[in-house]
Each structure stands twice: as C-alpha cells, then as structure tokens.
Amino acid sequence: MTFSLQQELVLRTARSHGVPEPVAQEMLRSARPCLHLVPFQNLTPAQQEEARPAARTGGLPALPDGVDWPDGREPLVLTVDCAALPSGALDIELPRDGRLLFFTEIEYEPESSVVLHIPAGVRTTERSAAYDIEGDPAQVTVYQPDDLYPVPGLTWAPDWRDAPGTSAFLDGGADRDDLLDDFEDAARTAAAGGASHGVDVQLGGFSSPWQLAPDEGELVLLAQIHGQAIDHTVYTQTLIVGPRDDIAKRHYEALEFEQQV
C-alpha cells in the first residue's frame, strides 16, 4: 500500500469518526511510515493471497565462515530478509539485500545485544546452540522459528495533538480525547490494510513504548520487538534505536537496546 493511499484511508477514517479534516491533516503531517511484521493469520484474506514472508522469529543463525555467536551468547530473536521488504516502505535506510540478524535477550535485561548484516551471496553455515563454559556444557536459548509477513503502516509523533487545530478541537468537549483515541486506533488499522497488529515486530516509524520513548533527538527507531511475538509467554518490549545516519551506513555497533516491562 502506497503512502498516498494510506493518507486517503486515514482521511476517510476521520470522516467516519467525526474528526475534522484539518485535525486529520495535522496528524498526517506528523506521520512516519513503518513496517509491521506479523504472523500469517493476522493478515486479511486478501493480503494472505499475495503474502510473502520477509522475516523469521527464533531459530539458529546461519553465519559466514569465521563468524560465531556474538560474545554475549544472546539468543537470535529475529532474522529479516531485506530483499523481501516492500521497496520504499520506510524513511530509514536498510540494506536492499541480505539478512539482518537480531541477537538480544527478551526474558531478562540484556547484557549485550548485536545486529548483524549478512550480505546476499555470502556462504553461511548454521551454528549450533551448544557451547562450553570452562569445560561445562551450555546451550543458547533457541526460540521457535515462525515466519512473519510485512505490512506497511503509519505511526504518529507522540506530541501531534499539540498542533494548533487539534488543540482547539480538544478544547471543544470533554469526550474528544476518547474520540481521538478511537480515531487513532482505526487509522492505524486502515493504514495497515486491515491487518491485525500491536503485539508484533515493527521496523521504523515512531515507537509505541510502555515507558519513556528512547527514539528522541537524533535517535530513530530501527526495530521494536514485543516478547510475545517471539515467545507468547514473554511480556517484554525491546526497542532498538540509533542515529539515522549510522543506520543508513550499517554502523550497527552504534545501536542502543532498551528493554521495557
């Protein structure tokens, strides 16, 4: 779905919710695109007919010769097939091919986390989860591998309601905060073409944190990973942010990982 079509759906949703168009336009001016990575069953029937997986949860990493698990032995939680992502869907620059591997702890506060890019065409071998600690056997946590499918979406700046027209609209009645809450939820669903999302993986856009947002100042969101998207018993949220230029140049060592519960 193109950005212009998403905008049209948001404006149509505003009319159906009794939200004035100038208010909807102010929200759209603060919008940033994102990609939701969701299970097949969360797609609409129409989306399922053309669905192509673009990511996988868990599993074991396939790594180039000479590259092993990251030093912290954090689990592999997500693998993204960059070539399978919709072209032009984000306003941050990701590799056009190859795979992005996300290693981090989702059950406890991670001590170290790593994002690796494996270029297309590089020979790789699947690594074992077993290893030794001073002669004693140990094993990295391995989560169930499941395919995820990309759905373009929209996110809004957290302060968009401070815009002049929206502020004036909110001053006009005590129930208008709730009205805008309902409108935002419906607009997100419309922008995603009706796909169900929320407890998922999100690439790009604004974060929707449970606590303070880490994507402020020069930091933008690369990925937001809900624990339940990886293991339905894990109730955490991992937010991965970094400077836009470093993300574009693949300086992933500059990324910051924050876990919220």
C-alpha positions in Angstrom: 0.0 0.0 0.0 1.4 3.4 -1.0 1.8 6.3 1.4 -0.8 8.3 -0.6 -3.3 5.5 -0.4 -2.7 5.3 3.4 -3.3 9.0 3.7 -6.6 8.7 1.8 -7.7 5.9 4.1 -6.8 8.0 7.2 -8.9 10.9 5.9 -11.8 8.6 5.1 -11.5 7.2 8.6 -11.5 10.7 10.1 -14.8 11.5 8.3 -16.4 8.3 9.6 -15.3 9.1 13.2 -16.5 12.7 13.1 -12.9 14.1 13.2 -12.5 17.3 11.2 -10.2 17.0 8.2 -7.8 19.7 9.4 -7.2 17.6 12.5 -6.5 14.5 10.4 -4.1 16.5 8.2 -2.2 17.7 11.3 -1.8 14.0 12.4 -0.7 13.0 8.9 1.9 15.8 8.9 3.5 14.2 11.9 3.3 10.7 10.5 6.2 8.3 9.8 5.9 5.0 7.9 6.7 1.7 9.5 6.5 -2.0 8.6 4.7 -4.4 10.9 6.0 -7.9 10.8 3.0 -10.2 11.6 2.1 -13.9 11.5 0.1 -15.2 8.5 -3.1 -15.4 10.5 -3.0 -11.7 11.3 -3.3 -10.8 7.6 -6.6 -10.2 5.9 -7.8 -12.8 3.4 -6.8 -10.5 0.5 -3.3 -10.0 2.0 -2.9 -13.7 2.5 -3.4 -14.4 -1.2 -0.2 -12.4 -2.1 1.7 -12.9 1.2 5.4 -13.5 1.1 7.4 -13.9 4.3 10.0 -11.3 5.0 11.3 -12.3 8.4 11.6 -15.2 10.9 11.5 -15.4 14.6 14.0 -17.5 16.6 15.8 -20.5 15.2 19.5 -20.9 14.7 21.7 -18.4 12.9 23.3 -19.1 9.6 26.6 -17.2 9.7 29.7 -16.8 7.4 32.9 -18.7 8.0 34.8 -17.2 10.9 31.7 -15.6 12.5 30.3 -17.3 15.6 27.5 -16.4 18.0 28.1 -12.9 19.4 30.2 -12.9 22.6 27.3 -12.5 24.9 25.6 -15.6 23.6 22.3 -13.7 23.3 19.5 -15.6 21.6 18.7 -15.0 17.9 15.2 -13.4 18.1 14.7 -12.1 14.6 16.0 -12.6 11.0 14.9 -10.1 8.4 15.2 -10.9 4.7 15.9 -7.4 3.4 15.1 -8.1 -0.2 11.6 -9.3 0.7 10.7 -6.0 2.4 8.4 -3.7 0.3 10.5 -1.2 -1.5 10.3 2.4 -0.3 8.1 1.5 2.7 10.4 3.1 5.3 12.0 6.5 5.8 15.1 4.9 7.3 17.6 3.2 5.0 18.0 -0.6 5.4 20.1 -2.9 3.2 18.4 -3.8 0.0 19.5 -7.4 0.2 21.0 -9.9 2.5 19.7 -10.6 6.0 19.6 -8.7 9.3 20.1 -10.8 12.4 18.9 -9.5 15.8 20.6 -11.1 18.8 19.2 -9.9 22.2 17.8 -11.2 25.5 14.0 -10.7 25.7 13.3 -12.5 29.0 15.8 -10.5 31.1 17.6 -7.2 30.7 20.3 -7.9 28.0 23.9 -7.5 28.9 24.9 -7.2 25.3 22.9 -7.1 22.0 24.0 -7.3 18.4 22.6 -6.6 14.9 24.5 -8.3 12.1 24.0 -7.8 8.3 24.9 -10.9 6.2 25.2 -9.8 2.6 23.4 -11.8 -0.1 25.6 -14.5 -1.7 27.9 -15.0 1.2 28.4 -18.6 2.1 26.9 -19.4 5.5 26.6 -22.4 7.9 24.0 -22.9 10.6 25.6 -22.6 14.1 24.9 -25.0 16.9 23.3 -23.7 20.1 25.6 -25.8 22.2 28.9 -24.5 23.7 31.2 -24.9 26.6 31.8 -22.7 29.7 35.1 -23.6 31.2 34.6 -27.2 30.2 30.9 -27.4 31.2 28.3 -27.8 28.5 25.8 -25.0 28.0 23.2 -24.0 25.4 22.0 -20.8 23.9 18.2 -20.2 24.2 16.6 -21.1 20.8 13.1 -19.8 20.2 10.5 -21.4 17.9 11.1 -20.3 14.3 8.0 -18.8 12.7 7.5 -16.8 9.5 6.5 -13.1 9.7 4.9 -11.1 6.9 5.4 -7.4 6.2 2.5 -5.0 6.4 3.1 -1.2 5.7 1.7 1.0 8.5 1.8 4.5 9.8 2.8 5.9 13.2 2.4 9.4 14.6 4.6 11.7 16.7 3.6 11.4 20.3 3.0 15.2 20.6 0.9 15.5 17.4 -2.2 16.5 19.5 -0.3 19.7 20.5 -0.8 21.1 16.9 -3.0 24.2 16.9 -6.0 22.8 15.1 -6.0 19.6 17.2 -5.6 21.5 20.5 -8.6 23.7 19.6 -10.6 20.7 18.7 -9.8 19.0 22.0 -10.8 22.2 23.9 -14.3 21.8 22.4 -15.5 18.9 24.5 -14.6 16.6 27.3 -15.2 13.5 25.2 -12.8 14.4 22.4 -9.7 12.8 23.8 -11.6 9.4 23.7 -12.8 10.3 20.2 -9.2 10.9 19.0 -8.1 7.7 20.7 -10.7 5.7 18.8 -9.7 7.5 15.6 -6.0 6.8 16.0 -6.7 3.1 16.5 -9.0 2.9 13.5 -6.5 5.0 11.4 -3.6 2.6 12.2 -5.7 -0.4 11.2 -6.8 1.3 8.0 -3.2 2.2 7.1 -2.3 -1.4 7.6 -5.0 -2.5 5.2 -7.0 -4.1 8.0 -4.2 -6.4 9.2 -4.1 -7.1 12.9 -1.0 -5.8 14.6 0.1 -4.5 18.0 1.9 -7.2 19.8 4.3 -7.7 16.9 7.6 -6.6 15.5 7.8 -3.1 14.0 10.5 -1.8 11.8 10.9 2.0 11.5 8.4 4.7 12.4 7.8 6.1 15.9 8.0 3.7 18.8 4.9 2.9 21.0 6.8 2.4 24.3 5.3 1.4 27.6 7.6 3.8 29.4 9.7 6.8 28.1 10.3 6.8 24.4 14.0 6.1 23.5 13.7 7.5 19.9 14.2 11.1 20.7 16.7 13.7 19.5 19.0 12.2 16.9 17.9 8.6 17.7 15.3 7.0 15.5 13.7 3.6 15.8 15.2 0.7 13.9 13.0 -2.0 15.4 10.5 -2.6 18.2 10.2 -6.3 19.3 7.4 -7.4 21.6 8.5 -10.5 23.6 5.2 -12.2 22.8 6.0 -12.0 19.0 8.9 -14.3 19.8 7.5 -16.4 22.7 3.9 -15.9 23.7 4.9 -16.3 27.4 7.3 -13.3 27.4 5.8 -10.0 28.3 8.6 -7.5 27.4 9.3 -4.9 24.8 12.7 -4.4 23.2 13.3 -1.0 21.5 16.3 -0.7 19.2 17.3 2.9 18.3 20.3 4.7 16.7 21.3 7.7 14.7 19.7 7.8 11.3 23.0 8.2 9.5 24.6 5.3 11.4 21.6 3.0 10.5 22.0 4.0 6.8 25.7 3.3 6.9 25.2 0.0 8.7 27.1 1.1 11.8 25.0 -1.2 13.9 27.5 -1.1 16.7 26.1 2.4 17.4 22.6 1.0 18.2 21.1 1.2 21.6 18.9 -1.5 23.0 16.3 -0.8 25.7 14.0 -3.4 27.3 10.7 -2.3 28.9 8.4 -4.3 31.0 
